[in-house]
Each structure stands twice: as C-alpha cells, then as structure tokens.
Amino acid sequence: MSIKQELTNMAKGAQEASRVLAGLSSETKNRILEAMAADLLQKQDIILKANKIDIKNAANSRLARPLIERLTLNDKRIRDMADSLVELTKLTDPVGEVMKAWRRPNGLWIHKVRTPIGVIAIIYESRPNVTSDCVGLCFKSGNSVILKGGSEALNSNLAIFAVLKEVIKRNGIPEGAINIVASRQRSAVDALLKLNAYIDLVIPRGGEGLINKVVASSRIPVIKHYKGICHVYVDEFSDFNMAQDICFNAKVQRPGVCNAMESMLVHKDVARRFLPAMIKRFKKAGVQIRGCSITQKLVKAVRKATQKDYRTEYLDLILSVKVVDSIEDAISHINNYGSHHSDSIVTENYDNAMQFLRGVDSACVYVNASTRFTDGYQFGLGAEIGISTDKLHARGPMALEELTTYKYMVFGNGQIRT
C-alpha cells in the first residue's frame, strides 16, 4: 500500500471516530485520561528504553545539544506527562458549553455552543512529551488526532503512543480516535497536508523550516507555532534585584525552549549600574553575550551583536543585549525583531507597565515576571498543543477551548420566515 493510500485510510478512520468522540460524556473522557496517565507510569521503563535509542542515534548524528536536551526523557518528565493528563480531568470540558444565548422577537432561541473541530493533524519535532500532551488535549476536547513526529524521536513517540492506544482499545473507543504516522518518508508530510477532505486543522510545532514548509504545502487551515524570540526589557524604574532574577530565569532555567529569553533590552539610564553585575552572573552560568556598542563599552569581552543576532532564536546559552533610549524604543525593537511570542517588562512604574502591555504586539506580555511562564500548564490550562503566534483563531497557549469551534443551535415552535 502506498503512503498516500495509508494516510488516506488513516484520515478517513479519524473522521469517523471524531463523530463518536463528539458525543462522549465528560465522565468517560476523564476516566480514560486517568487510565492513560496510570499506564504511562506503569510502562515507563519501556518508554525510557525506546528513548535511549533515540538519544544514542541523535548523538551519533551529532544533533545539536539543545535538541538532544528536548528529546531526552527521564522519570520526572514521564511523571510530568502523566500529571498533565490527570490535570486535564480537573478542567471543565468545553464541549457543549453555551457561549451565548438570546431570544429573537419572533420567539426563536439562539444558542452559540462550543463543539469539537473534528480531525486535527499535529506535525512536531524533538519533544516526545508532545505525543501524550496532544493526545490528551484532543481527546478531552472531542477531536480525533493524527500525529507526525520527527524521525529523531520516532522510537520514543511510538512507545508513548502504543501505551495510549492500548487504553483507547481497552475502553471501546474507535481506534481512529488517535493515530500516529510511523513512516520516515519525507513524502508522508506532503501527502498528509493534501487530505483536506478529512482533516480540519493542521498545527505544526518545530523549527522555522518545518513551519514554512507546512504553510506552503497545506491545503488544510494551519495555526502556526513559530519560533520564540522573547525579550525582557529592564526599565529605568526597575528593581535591580528583581530584574536580575527575572532575566536570569528567563535565559538560564531552560534555554532550549520557545519561551526562553533570547534578547535583553536595558534602558540607557540604568545600563551602567545594571549590566556589569547582570552579565557577570550570566557568564558564570556559561551564557555567551552578544551586545550592542554601548554594552561592549560597559562590559569587557562582549562579542558584537549583529542585526541577525536580534532576529535569532538561539535555544542555547547565548543572549543578545541592547541598550535602548526609551520605553518607546524598547517597544519598537520588540515589535520589529521579535516573533510575537512572549515579552516582559521589569518596572515599578505603572504608566510604563501599561504602555508596554498595550504597545507590544505579542501573544503573551508580562509585567515583572519571567517569560518562562508562557505554558499551558503554568497558565492553569492543563497541557498545551503549543504556543500560537497567529492571531486567528487562537493566540498564545493552545489548550482545550482553542481546540473547539462553535455552532448555532436554534430552537423554535413553528416559526417560518415571511
């Protein structure tokens, strides 16, 4: 059977299963999610064994260190995967929620009601935990899912998927509810993106190259999860201790993720007092600094930052630094060089805080907090499909509500239009 026919059959099965999922009760979905979480923990040795194969292959292929870090699973990360599924059971099921209701003068009752999207294809790279997160979110929101992970994580993804699939089968849910594309063929993605008769939405998660390819090739609507060029702006009215801790956390705590800080902006009036100690702390943690000419004058042994640096998502212990003249310059720089993901201001000035919140065109904008909180779990949304940098139909962490659409349910008692 050709890969095209295989994927077509998979998509047809997913569409049929989605109609069953749309009618499942919240109690049934929650019970199955709890079983998935329990089985992940029970069978974690199998998953970790598969993950070791992927890590070994990645090392032999000389995959970049940040990508290997994202690929790596351990006991804690599997517990986190299980906890994310359990957390979903505690969240309100969006399916069937009446968003708005009103009565027309002719007596018609009109209800705007949340419904599942249908079939969602998710194309992603590196992180195996995405497999369980996406299955859980799509299942709770009543959607079938087709997963296509990167070849670098194939063994891990297949092991996780096998655990979750067994729970689906054991509970009498149509097998088409969750699917994974196991093929390593590059043509598999191209074939998948042509199945607009069966798939309702595509969500790519990964590098810029992957996302651009999906957008260019897809016949199916796409919600993009572009790179995270995130900023922290240290305002002239900032508390230096707070600013240091926020900037350090945003860059160093986990540099290989999309919500890590890639560029730090500092107001000119505080640069001389703030930058030397801050950069010393960064360098002690192994961070390479690439700074503007003013930064270079204030701190020795700083590499010159280029225009390309300010547009780069490093996903590593590298940071670009720029001294700006004003909050207006900071906002302009972020809107020009950023990726509209997550950006933060550290300030004790209310007016500046509000100006920053209104002026920065990003999915998540913070005052006095690390950008590392842009995460579905941290927002109290449970797991997440990813961070959308689009404006339609979802923006920021995509969780249960963002995986629904709506329809109008209209109740009458014999009305006809004249």
N, C-alpha and C positions, 0 to 999 in steps of 0.2 A: 504494500500500500504506500502511495506517495505521501510525503509530509503534508502536502496540501489537502489531500483527502482525509488524512488522520486528524488534522486540525479542524477541518470542516465538521467531521463527525463529533469531535470533542465539543465544538461550539454549539452544535445542534442539541447535544445532550445537556449542556449547561443552560441553554434557553428553556428546555423542557423542565429541568429541575428548578429553575428560578420561579416558575409558576407555583410549584409546591412550596418553596421557601417563603413566598409572599404570604402564604396563609398559615404558617406555623405560629403557635402561641409563644408568647414571651417565656412562659414556664418551660416549654420544650427546648427552646433555643438556649436558655440559661443552663438547663440540666446537661445538655450536650457540651456546652462550653466548659463546664466544670469537669466533665469526663475527659475532654481534650487536655485540660491542664494537668489532671492527675496522671494521665498516660505519658505526657511529656516527661514528668518527673520519674515515673516508674521505668521508662525506657531511655533515660538519658545516657546510659553507657553506650547504647547502640548509636545514638546521635553523635556523641563525642568521638567515637571510633571513626565514624564517617568524616567528621570534621578534621581529624588528624590527617587523613588522606588529602583533603583539600589544602590544608596548611603546608604539607610537605610538597605537594605539586606547585603551590604558589611560590614557595621558597626556591624550588628548582627552576621555576620560570622567572625568577628574580622580580617578582611583583613588588611594587613599592611598599615600604614599611607601613604607611598609614592604611593601605588597602588590606594588608595582612592582618593588621590590628582589627579592622572592621569585620574581617572574615572569621576571626577566632571566636570559638565558643568555649565556655567553661561552666562549672557547676552554677556559679552565680547568674550567668547570662541565661542559662536554661531556666533557673528559678524565676528570673525576671520575665521570661516568655510565658511561663505558667501563670505568674501573678497577673500579667496583663490580660490574659484570658479570663481569669477569675474577676478582675476589676470590671470587665465588660458586663458581667452578670449583675453587677450592682447599679449599672446605669439604666436610665429609663429607655425603654425600647421606643425608637422614634416612629416605627411603622404604625400607621393608624392614628397618629396624633392629629387632632383638628387644629390647624394653624389659625384658622379664622372662620367665622360663620356669620351669616347675615340673612335677613328676610327681605325679599323684594316686595314692592307694593302689591304685586299680583298674587302674593302668598307663597311664592317659591322660596324654599330654604336652600341656601347655597353653602356648602362646606368645602373648604380648602384643606385637603388631607394629605399627610405625608405617605408616600409609597416608595418601595424599593426602585432603584434604577433599572435593575434587570440582570444583565451579564456584564461583569467588569473584568477586563484584562489588565494585569499589572506586570510590567516589564521592569526588572530591577537588577542591581549589581551588588556583589560583595556580601552584604549582611544577611546571614541565614535567618536571623530572628524576624526579618520581614515576612518570611513564609508564614509563620504562625500568627503574627500580628494581622496580616491581610486576610487570612482565612477567618480569624475570629471576628474582625470588623465586618467583613462582607456577610458572614453567616448571621450575625446578630441583626444586621440591617436588612436581611431578607434577600440578599443578592447572591447569585452564583459567581464564582471567581475562576479565572484562568490565570495561572501563574507562569511566568517565564523568567527564571533567574539566570544569573550569569554563569558561564561554564566554570569559572573559578570556584564557585560554591555548589556545584551540581550535586556532589555526594551528600553534603550536609542538607541541602534543600530536599533531596529525595528522601532522606532518612526522617526528617521532620514531617514531611508530607505523608509518608507511609503511616506514621503514628496517628495523625489526624484523620486520614482516610479510613482507617480501621474503625475509629469511633463513629464516623458517619455511617458506615455499613452496618455496624452493630446496632445502631438505633433506627434502622429502616428508612433513612433519608436517601433520596436518589443519589447515586454516585456522581452524577453530573454536577452536583452542588459545588464540589471543589475539584479542581483539575490542575495538573502541572504539565508543562511541556518539557519532556526529558531530552529532546533532541539537542545536540550541539551544533546542528547545521545553522549557518547564518540565514539561510533562506526561511527558517521557521518563523522568525520575526516578521519578515516581509509577507509571508502567507497569512499570518495571524492578523496583520493590520488591514487585510483586504476583506475580512469577514464581517462587514458592516450589516449584513442581513441577520446576524445572530448576536453580535457583541454591541453593547450600547455605549460603552465608555472605555477608553484606554488611559492608564496612568503610568507614565514612565518615571522611574526613580533611579538616578545614577548620574554619570558624568554628562557634561555638556554635549559630547559627541553622540551619546545614546539618545538624549532627548531631541536633539536636532534631527537625527535620523527618523525617529518616530513621528515627529511633527511633519516632516517632509513626505513620509511614505503612507501615513494613515488615511484611510477612508472613514475612519471612526472618530468621533469627537475626542479630543485629547485635553487632559488637565495636566499642565506642566509643573514639574517639581525641579526647578532649575537650581543652579549652584547657590551656595550661601556665602556671599561676600558681605559679612556682617561687620558693623562698626560699633565702637564705643567712643563717644565724644566726651572728653573731660572739660567741662565748662569752667569759666573763670570764677564761678561761685560754688565750686565743688568742694566737698570734704575730701582731703587728700587720702586719708586712711581708707575711707570707703571706696574712693576711686581706684586705689591700688588693688584692693581686694577684688573688686568687680572686674577690672581689666585682667588681672592675673587668672582669675577663674575662667573668664570668657575665652582666654587663649590657651591655657595650660591644662585645665582639668581633663579635657578630651579633645585634642586638636584635630583629630581626623573625622569630625562630624560637621554637618552643614550649618549648625548654629554656633560654631566656634567663631570668635572674633578673628578677622583677617586683617583689619586695619584700625589703628587707634589714632584719633584726632585729639589735639590738645590746643586750648586757647592760648594765644601768644602771651597774655599777661601772667599766666601761671606756668608756662613751659619751663622756664629756668629753675623754678622751685620743684616742679613735679617730675620732669623727665629723667634727671640723673638717677634718682633713687629707684624709679619705676623700671628703667632699663637695666639697672644693676640687678634687680630682682628677677627680671626676665632672663638675663644672661646666665644667672646662677642656675636657672631651670633648663638651660640649654636652648633658649629661644634665640634665633638669628634675627637681628633687627635690620630693616632696610628703611632709612629715614630720609626726610627732605633736607635741604641745605641747612636750615635752622637747627634741626635735630642733630646734624653732623657737627655743627659748631658747639652745641651744648654738651654733647657726649662723644667721647673718643671711640674710634674703631667701630663706627656705624657705616654700613655699606649704603651707597647712594640708591635711593628708591627711584624707579623709573615709572613712566605712565603705565606700563604693563603690570608692574607690581600692584598698583592700586586697583587693577581690574582682575587680579588673580585670586582664585580660591586655592590656598596652599594645602589645606588639610594636613598641616605639618607644623612643627615648631619654628615657623617663620612668620614675621609680623611686619607689615608696613606701617610707618608712623609719619604723620604730617602735622605741622603746627599751622593753625588757621587764625585768621584775623578776627573772626566774629562768629556768633552762632549762625548767622545767615550764610557765611562761607562754609561752615560745617554741614548745614542742611543741603546746600548746593552740591558740595562734594559727594555726599552720600547718595543723593538722587542721581548724580551723574555717573559715579563709579560703582555704586552698589548693585545688588541683584534683587532688591525689593523683598528681602527675606526678613531679617531681624536687625534692628539697630537700637542703640541705647544712649541716653544722656545721663551723665552724673552731675547733678546740680542741686543747690539749696535754694535756687531762685524759681519761684512758682511761674512767673511770666515766661521765663526761658524754657521751663519744662513744657508748658502748654504750647509755646511756639514750635518746639521740636516735635511734639506729638502731632500737631496739625500739619507741619511742613514736610515731614519725612514720609515719602510715598512707599512704605513697606508694609508687608503683611502683619508684622508684629513690631511695635515700637514701645520701648521701655523707658522708665524714669528710675534711676538709682537701683538697677538690677542687672544681672548678667544676661546676655543673650542666650546662654545655655538653657534657659527655661522654655525656649520655643520647642515644645514637645507635647504631644497629645497626652501622655501620662502626667506630665507636670502640670498641665492645664486642667487636670481633672476630667479629661475626655476619654480615659482609658488608653488603649493602644492607638496608633495612628497609621493611616495609609502613607502619609508623608506630609511635607510642608509645601502647600501650593503657593507658587509665586504668581499665579494668574489672578485675575480679578473676577472671572466668571468661570464656573458657577460657584466655586469655592476658593477661599483665600486663607492662608495660614494652615495650622494643623488640621488635616482632614480626618474626621472621626465619624461617628455614627450619623449625625444629622447631615453631614456633607455627602454621605453615600445614599441619600434619598432624594427623590424629586417629589412632585405632588400632582394630584389630580383634583378635579372638582366633582363633588358628589352633590347632586341636586335632587331635592325632594319636593314633589308636588302632590296635588289632589285633583288632577284632571285639567290643569291649565293648558290652553292652546294659544298659539300666537296669532294675532289678527293684524 
